[in-house]
């Protein structure tokens, strides 16, 4: 039994997109319209796409949660270190402050260089910290 024939009118922009899509070999206007009508009448055909999108969103949400946890751990670690350092460090005598400031600046610059090298270079330091926690 031959397929029934129908005539339909489309908006110019929709027809232009349909015509553009059929420029590839093996793709026909009838096949595109037939597939669109199948999906319209049977929404279960689209659930595969929705399920894939939902699984990707779920994976993204999980990674986002891990990132937030890592940042929280890092901030807490830094906060505890600063608190410990402030509590345990005694004030410097007046005559040693300039020398200590210069030494502290050199140490800070070295520290920043080390952090920059780690961030640019050999992988995630956070993963190694997590393994130790």
VEXPAKOL-508070 format. One line per 3 residues: their letters; for each residue y, x, z of N, C-alpha, C, O, CB. Coordinates in Angstrom, 3 decimals, padded with zeros to 6 digits. Glycine has a CB too. Layout:
a	Y:X:Z:Y:X:Z:Y:X:Z:Y:X:Z:Y:X:Z  ...
REM end
This chain:
xxx	-001.178:000.848:000.000:000.000:000.000:000.000:001.243:000.895:000.000:001.370:001.779:000.847:-000.003:-000.965:001.228  002.144:000.671:-000.933:003.354:001.504:-000.991:004.282:001.185:000.169:004.248:000.093:000.736:004.092:001.301:-002.326  005.100:002.150:000.503:006.074:001.965:001.591:007.169:001.011:001.129:007.581:001.050:-000.030:006.689:003.332:002.036
xxx	007.645:000.148:002.040:008.736:-000.755:001.653:010.023:000.034:001.387:010.270:001.061:002.021:008.977:-001.815:002.757  010.808:-000.434:000.483:012.065:000.204:000.117:013.207:-000.569:000.777:013.205:-001.800:000.801:012.243:000.258:-001.439  014.192:000.178:001.318:015.368:-000.470:001.893:016.620:000.217:001.354:016.581:001.367:000.918:015.332:-000.422:003.455
xxx	017.708:-000.503:001.394:019.013:000.062:001.036:019.872:000.024:002.292:019.854:-000.957:003.035:019.695:-000.732:-000.158  020.609:001.074:002.522:021.487:001.072:003.685:022.764:001.817:003.357:022.822:002.637:002.441:020.792:001.702:004.906  023.761:001.509:004.120:025.063:002.141:003.938:025.330:003.006:005.173:025.116:002.586:006.310:026.204:001.066:003.725
xxx	025.802:004.218:004.913:026.092:005.163:005.993:027.554:005.568:005.926:028.186:005.517:004.871:025.176:006.411:005.906  028.066:005.963:007.052:029.421:006.514:007.071:029.430:007.812:006.263:028.412:008.497:006.165:029.912:006.764:008.541  030.563:008.137:005.697:030.660:009.294:004.815:030.266:010.577:005.537:029.552:011.405:004.972:032.074:009.420:004.259
xxx	030.719:010.757:006.779:030.403:011.990:007.515:028.906:012.071:007.854:028.317:013.152:007.814:031.241:012.066:008.810  028.295:010.925:008.186:026.863:010.912:008.491:026.066:011.222:007.227:025.105:011.990:007.265:026.436:009.541:009.083  026.470:010.620:006.108:025.775:010.892:004.853:025.923:012.366:004.453:024.975:012.967:003.947:026.315:009.978:003.735
xxx	027.088:012.938:004.674:027.297:014.350:004.330:026.368:015.242:005.148:025.803:016.200:004.622:028.769:014.756:004.565  026.212:014.930:006.423:025.289:015.721:007.260:023.840:015.525:006.827:023.056:016.474:006.816:025.444:015.337:008.742  023.490:014.297:006.472:022.136:014.023:005.987:021.872:014.776:004.684:020.808:015.368:004.500:021.930:012.507:005.780
xxx	022.840:014.744:003.800:022.695:015.432:002.524:022.589:016.945:002.737:021.806:017.615:002.063:023.880:015.102:001.599  023.358:017.468:003.652:023.307:018.905:003.958:021.940:019.290:004.540:021.405:020.353:004.227:024.435:019.287:004.950  021.384:018.421:005.386:020.086:018.711:006.003:018.956:018.706:004.982:017.936:019.363:005.186:019.790:017.699:007.100
xxx	019.122:017.990:003.911:018.049:017.912:002.913:018.136:019.002:001.860:017.374:018.976:000.894:018.073:016.570:002.237  019.021:019.938:002.013:019.124:021.042:001.057:017.975:022.030:001.217:017.682:022.794:000.298:020.458:021.765:001.226  017.328:022.021:002.367:016.175:022.904:002.581:014.966:022.357:001.841:014.820:021.145:001.683:015.860:023.053:004.094
xxx	014.115:023.243:001.394:012.917:022.781:000.660:011.981:021.971:001.562:011.769:022.318:002.724:012.154:023.987:000.068  011.436:020.910:001.022:010.450:020.107:001.740:011.039:019.080:002.686:010.287:018.361:003.344:009.558:020.996:002.503  012.345:018.986:002.778:012.990:018.019:003.670:013.611:016.928:002.808:014.376:017.203:001.883:014.074:018.706:004.582
xxx	013.262:015.671:003.132:013.804:014.554:002.358:014.625:013.647:003.251:014.458:013.619:004.470:012.677:013.757:001.683  015.515:012.908:002.611:016.342:011.952:003.357:015.460:010.893:004.006:015.683:010.511:005.155:017.387:011.286:002.428  014.472:010.425:003.277:013.570:009.392:003.799:012.832:009.905:005.039:012.681:009.165:006.012:012.555:008.954:002.712
xxx	012.369:011.157:005.018:011.636:011.706:006.162:012.534:011.813:007.391:012.101:011.513:008.504:011.057:013.083:005.814  013.774:012.236:007.195:014.704:012.351:008.330:015.005:010.986:008.920:014.977:010.815:010.138:016.011:013.035:007.897  015.291:010.019:008.070:015.610:008.665:008.557:014.387:008.034:009.210:014.512:007.364:010.235:016.116:007.768:007.400
xxx	013.206:008.240:008.630:011.980:007.686:009.207:011.721:008.282:010.598:011.361:007.554:011.522:010.774:007.957:008.273  011.900:009.594:010.750:011.704:010.238:012.049:012.723:009.730:013.062:012.374:009.488:014.217:011.807:011.767:011.914  013.955:009.569:012.654:014.997:009.065:013.560:014.667:007.645:014.026:014.858:007.315:015.197:016.381:009.089:012.861
xxx	014.176:006.813:013.119:013.804:005.447:013.498:012.586:005.439:014.418:012.523:004.631:015.344:013.520:004.606:012.249  011.619:006.325:014.178:010.466:006.420:015.083:010.919:006.754:016.501:010.475:006.133:017.467:009.469:007.484:014.580  011.803:007.739:016.615:012.292:008.134:017.944:013.127:007.022:018.577:013.093:006.835:019.793:013.126:009.426:017.848
xxx	013.869:006.292:017.761:014.682:005.196:018.281:013.797:004.087:018.847:014.078:003.556:019.921:015.597:004.636:017.180  012.731:003.738:018.129:011.847:002.667:018.566:010.818:003.106:019.590:010.258:002.268:020.296:011.152:002.086:017.393  010.560:004.393:019.683:009.562:004.919:020.606:010.178:006.091:021.390:009.982:007.246:021.011:008.272:005.371:019.837
xxx	010.913:005.815:022.470:011.616:006.874:023.202:010.691:007.928:023.807:011.149:009.021:024.140:012.440:006.263:024.293  009.406:007.627:023.957:008.483:008.611:024.523:008.369:009.855:023.651:008.008:010.923:024.145:007.110:007.990:024.712  008.670:009.730:022.371:008.617:010.888:021.484:009.659:011.941:021.867:009.476:013.129:021.603:008.826:010.451:020.037
xxx	010.754:011.494:022.493:011.815:012.428:022.882:011.569:013.068:024.228:012.263:014.023:024.580:013.139:011.723:022.905  010.614:012.586:024.992:010.429:013.104:026.347:010.022:014.565:026.348:010.298:015.277:027.313:009.390:012.288:027.082  009.375:015.025:025.293:009.018:016.440:025.243:010.249:017.317:025.334:010.267:018.298:026.078:008.251:016.753:023.967
xxx	011.262:016.971:024.590:012.516:017.726:024.632:013.161:017.604:026.002:013.623:018.598:026.562:013.484:017.237:023.543  013.198:016.397:026.545:013.805:016.201:027.856:013.062:016.979:028.941:013.680:017.554:029.837:013.834:014.718:028.205  011.740:016.990:028.853:010.956:017.746:029.835:011.239:019.234:029.749:011.342:019.911:030.772:009.467:017.493:029.634
xxx	011.367:019.747:028.536:011.684:021.175:028.377:013.062:021.493:028.937:013.252:022.513:029.598:011.615:021.583:026.896  014.012:020.620:028.670:015.371:020.834:029.196:015.359:020.771:030.713:015.985:021.600:031.373:016.358:019.785:028.625  014.651:019.793:031.274:014.587:019.668:032.729:013.912:020.880:033.371:014.350:021.342:034.425:013.840:018.394:033.112
xxx	012.857:021.396:032.750:012.190:022.567:033.317:013.104:023.786:033.269:013.114:024.594:034.197:010.881:022.856:032.567  013.866:023.918:032.196:014.818:025.030:032.122:015.930:024.874:033.152:016.344:025.851:033.776:015.417:025.127:030.715  016.408:023.662:033.326:017.430:023.427:034.351:016.883:023.719:035.749:017.584:024.265:036.601:017.941:021.978:034.277
xxx	015.630:023.349:035.967:015.014:023.622:037.265:014.898:025.130:037.492:015.191:025.615:038.585:013.621:022.956:037.357  014.473:025.869:036.471:014.370:027.329:036.589:015.746:027.941:036.831:015.884:028.866:037.632:013.732:027.938:035.318  016.755:027.429:036.146:018.121:027.906:036.348:018.568:027.638:037.781:019.181:028.495:038.418:019.085:027.234:035.350
xxx	018.260:026.451:038.282:018.623:026.098:039.651:017.935:027.016:040.663:018.542:027.413:041.658:018.261:024.637:039.936  016.689:027.348:040.411:015.959:028.251:041.307:016.603:029.643:041.304:016.809:030.237:042.363:014.469:028.347:040.887  016.917:030.155:040.115:017.562:031.476:040.031:018.920:031.454:040.709:019.292:032.409:041.391:017.715:031.917:038.564
xxx	019.664:030.369:040.527:020.976:030.250:041.166:020.830:030.261:042.683:021.635:030.882:043.376:021.690:028.962:040.706  019.816:029.582:043.203:019.566:029.591:044.644:019.225:030.979:045.152:019.661:031.379:046.232:018.445:028.634:044.988  018.439:031.718:044.366:018.102:033.091:044.759:019.336:033.982:044.772:019.493:034.817:045.663:017.050:033.674:043.814
xxx	020.201:033.808:043.797:021.441:034.593:043.755:022.313:034.265:044.959:022.854:035.169:045.596:022.217:034.324:042.444  022.451:032.997:045.272:023.257:032.601:046.434:022.662:033.166:047.719:023.400:033.614:048.596:023.357:031.063:046.528  021.334:033.150:047.841:020.694:033.733:049.022:020.958:035.231:049.106:021.268:035.746:050.180:019.185:033.467:048.999
xxx	020.837:035.934:047.982:021.075:037.375:047.968:022.509:037.705:048.377:022.745:038.645:049.136:020.782:037.946:046.579  023.454:036.932:047.872:024.853:037.168:048.225:025.074:036.890:049.702:025.805:037.620:050.370:025.788:036.294:047.369  024.449:035.843:050.212:024.581:035.516:051.628:024.029:036.638:052.502:024.651:037.020:053.493:023.860:034.201:051.942
xxx	022.859:037.167:052.133:022.252:038.270:052.886:023.152:039.501:052.825:023.364:040.171:053.835:020.842:038.605:052.332  023.676:039.792:051.649:024.537:040.964:051.486:025.807:040.837:052.324:026.214:041.791:052.986:024.901:041.158:050.008  026.427:039.668:052.296:027.646:039.480:053.085:027.359:039.568:054.583:028.142:040.154:055.330:028.288:038.130:052.754
xxx	026.260:038.998:055.018:025.897:039.077:056.431:025.624:040.521:056.828:026.054:040.962:057.894:024.667:038.201:056.725  024.919:041.256:055.986:024.639:042.666:056.243:025.926:043.462:056.352:026.085:044.267:057.270:023.754:043.246:055.142  026.839:043.244:055.429:028.122:043.945:055.467:028.921:043.564:056.713:029.519:044.422:057.361:028.936:043.636:054.204
xxx	028.926:042.284:057.038:029.649:041.835:058.224:029.097:042.450:059.503:029.862:042.865:060.373:029.599:040.327:058.320  027.769:042.511:059.621:027.159:043.115:060.814:027.450:044.613:060.881:027.690:045.150:061.962:025.638:042.875:060.820  027.430:045.281:059.743:027.738:046.709:059.726:029.173:046.962:060.173:029.421:047.842:060.997:027.512:047.288:058.325
xxx	030.111:046.200:059.640:031.520:046.379:060.007:031.710:046.077:061.483:032.405:046.819:062.178:032.434:045.473:059.151  031.109:045.005:061.974:031.228:044.680:063.398:030.671:045.807:064.248:031.313:046.215:065.215:030.502:043.364:063.719  029.505:046.318:063.918:028.901:047.415:064.668:029.794:048.649:064.621:030.015:049.304:065.640:027.505:047.745:064.115
xxx	030.301:048.960:063.445:031.146:050.140:063.287:032.425:050.011:064.107:032.854:050.973:064.744:031.487:050.359:061.811  033.033:048.829:064.094:034.273:048.636:064.852:034.028:048.693:066.357:034.876:049.187:067.100:034.915:047.299:064.483  032.899:048.202:066.808:032.592:048.196:068.238:032.248:049.598:068.727:032.645:049.983:069.827:031.433:047.237:068.532
xxx	031.516:050.362:067.922:031.002:051.661:068.364:031.948:052.830:068.112:031.777:053.884:068.726:029.706:051.934:067.686  032.938:052.688:067.236:033.804:053.807:066.885:034.992:053.862:067.844:035.704:052.876:068.032:034.290:053.687:065.421  035.185:055.019:068.436:036.312:055.201:069.351:037.550:055.579:068.562:037.439:056.162:067.483:035.998:056.279:070.414
xxx	038.737:055.254:069.082:039.972:055.632:068.391:040.113:057.160:068.342:039.690:057.866:069.257:041.201:054.999:069.095  040.713:057.650:067.260:040.910:059.086:067.087:042.158:059.551:067.841:043.135:058.812:067.958:041.026:059.438:065.590  042.112:060.770:068.344:043.324:061.333:068.947:044.421:061.473:067.892:044.132:061.622:066.705:043.023:062.708:069.599
xxx	045.650:061.425:068.319:046.806:061.447:067.423:046.801:062.656:066.492:047.150:062.509:065.320:048.084:061.435:068.232  046.433:063.811:066.948:046.473:065.036:066.144:045.394:065.099:065.074:045.537:065.872:064.126:046.345:066.228:067.036  044.328:064.329:065.180:043.219:064.394:064.230:043.256:063.290:063.175:042.398:063.254:062.293:041.918:064.325:064.974
xxx	044.227:062.399:063.251:044.244:061.234:062.360:044.461:061.613:060.896:043.787:061.063:060.024:045.327:060.269:062.797  045.374:062.529:060.599:045.626:062.893:059.200:044.400:063.541:058.569:044.052:063.240:057.427:046.827:063.842:059.102  043.747:064.429:059.311:042.538:065.077:058.808:041.427:064.043:058.599:040.732:064.065:057.583:042.070:066.182:059.782
xxx	041.270:063.151:059.555:040.234:062.116:059.460:040.523:061.160:058.302:039.604:060.708:057.619:040.134:061.330:060.784  041.806:060.856:058.085:042.163:059.973:056.980:041.816:060.613:055.640:041.277:059.946:054.757:043.656:059.627:057.033  042.123:061.903:055.481:041.787:062.607:054.237:040.268:062.661:054.041:039.771:062.410:052.943:042.378:064.041:054.248
xxx	039.539:062.988:055.103:038.085:063.036:055.015:037.518:061.646:054.709:036.603:061.510:053.897:037.486:063.585:056.324  038.056:060.637:055.351:037.614:059.258:055.102:037.876:058.837:053.670:037.044:058.155:053.072:038.312:058.294:056.055  039.013:059.227:053.099:039.323:058.887:051.712:038.339:059.561:050.755:037.889:058.940:049.792:040.765:059.299:051.368
xxx	038.001:060.827:051.013:037.023:061.533:050.176:035.654:060.865:050.272:034.975:060.675:049.263:036.921:063.018:050.593  035.258:060.512:051.484:033.962:059.855:051.668:033.939:058.484:050.986:032.938:058.099:050.382:033.646:059.706:053.167  035.048:057.756:051.090:035.125:056.439:050.456:035.022:056.572:048.941:034.293:055.816:048.299:036.436:055.726:050.842
xxx	035.755:057.537:048.363:035.684:057.757:046.916:034.259:058.106:046.490:033.782:057.615:045.467:036.653:058.876:046.491  033.581:058.945:047.262:032.201:059.305:046.964:031.299:058.064:047.041:030.433:057.862:046.190:031.705:060.398:047.942  031.513:057.252:048.056:030.740:056.017:048.231:030.923:055.093:047.028:029.946:054.562:046.500:031.163:055.292:049.530
xxx	032.164:054.899:046.594:032.440:054.024:045.457:031.801:054.578:044.187:031.272:053.818:043.376:033.957:053.856:045.262  031.847:055.898:044.011:031.184:056.511:042.855:029.681:056.252:042.878:029.083:055.963:041.841:031.453:058.022:042.822  029.068:056.353:044.057:027.635:056.105:044.179:027.298:054.647:043.849:026.322:054.373:043.151:027.154:056.455:045.596
xxx	028.106:053.722:044.353:027.870:052.301:044.076:028.012:052.029:042.581:027.193:051.323:041.992:028.853:051.414:044.881  029.057:052.592:041.971:029.266:052.384:040.532:028.095:052.942:039.733:027.658:052.314:038.768:030.581:053.044:040.073  027.582:054.102:040.113:026.452:054.694:039.409:025.215:053.810:039.545:024.487:053.616:038.572:026.163:056.104:039.944
xxx	024.972:053.278:040.731:023.799:052.415:040.941:023.920:051.119:040.147:022.946:050.650:039.557:023.626:052.098:042.437  025.128:050.542:040.135:025.314:049.282:039.431:025.152:049.486:037.928:024.557:048.640:037.260:026.695:048.686:039.747  025.660:050.576:037.387:025.541:050.853:035.963:024.150:051.308:035.563:023.705:051.053:034.444:026.538:051.889:035.563
xxx	023.457:051.990:036.485:022.276:052.727:036.087:020.949:052.079:036.304:020.566:051.165:035.573:022.265:053.955:036.759  020.248:052.538:037.296:018.793:052.403:037.375:018.306:051.105:037.991:017.463:051.148:038.887:018.242:053.527:038.148  018.786:049.973:037.563:018.180:048.721:038.017:018.862:048.132:039.234:019.928:048.575:039.661:016.736:048.940:038.324
xxx	018.225:047.141:039.763:018.825:046.334:040.816:018.534:046.909:042.197:017.381:047.014:042.615:018.322:044.904:040.732  019.590:047.272:042.886:019.465:047.733:044.254:019.128:046.552:045.167:018.447:046.717:046.178:020.763:048.431:044.715  019.605:045.374:044.807:019.364:044.182:045.623:017.867:043.908:045.731:017.382:043.532:046.798:020.092:042.957:045.026
xxx	017.130:044.092:044.633:015.688:043.852:044.682:015.020:044.805:045.668:014.106:044.404:046.388:015.066:044.010:043.282  015.468:046.069:045.709:014.881:047.009:046.642:015.240:046.648:048.083:014.424:046.818:048.989:015.340:048.426:046.320  016.460:046.151:048.294:016.851:045.725:049.647:016.025:044.510:050.058:015.588:044.422:051.205:018.375:045.395:049.712
xxx	015.807:043.570:049.135:015.019:042.386:049.445:013.594:042.766:049.818:013.005:042.161:050.715:015.015:041.422:048.261  013.039:043.754:049.146:011.678:044.175:049.447:011.572:044.708:050.863:010.525:044.585:051.499:011.217:045.231:048.455  012.646:045.296:051.359:012.625:045.863:052.719:012.834:044.808:053.788:012.443:044.998:054.940:013.688:046.934:052.856
x	013.451:043.693:053.409:013.791:042.646:054.402:012.563:041.840:054.748:012.639:040.918:055.560:014.903:041.709:053.870
REM end
